[in-house]
Amino acid sequence: MAANLALILFLPWFAILAALYWFYPRHTPVTPARRRYDLAVLAAAFALSLLAGRYGFGSADPGPIWKQVLATLYAYKSFLAVVAIGWWYRGRRFPAVPADRD
């Protein structure tokens, strides 16, 4: 359980980042394919974050706090990396619809 403490503490922040990823940008069409893609990216981000946090906890130098610090850093950075790459690729895969000009 101690190895997952970093992930548990970051869950509210991960939920906020996931919501921002899910709802923005608003000018991109929301199709079932995009929703499946978004779910896959968020699931991959969460899974990689869990694995990275466990790796960081296990590879840190012994000490009362460094295991949690390294686990937190690895978990957070892996989540952000997956979401950032997913956001970039989503913009290329699902292009925005131009706004109607009157």
C-alpha positions, 0 to 999 in steps of 0.5 A: 500500500505504501508504494501506491500512496503517491498515486492515491494522493495525486488522484484528485489532481489527475482527475482535474487534468483528465477532465481538462483533457476530456472537455478541451478543445471544444471546437474539435468534433466529439465522435465515438472514435474520439471518445474511445481514443480519449478513454484509451489515452487516459487509461494508459496515462493512469496505468503508466503512472501506477507502474512508474510510481511503483518503479520509483518507490522500488528504485529509490535510495533507502530513506524515510521520505525519498521513496515517496518523493521519487514515486510521486515524481515518476507517477506525475511526470509519466501521467503528464507525458502520456496526456501531452502526447495524447493531446498532441496526437488527438489534434492531428488525428481529429482535426478541428472543424472551422467555425461558420463565418457569417 
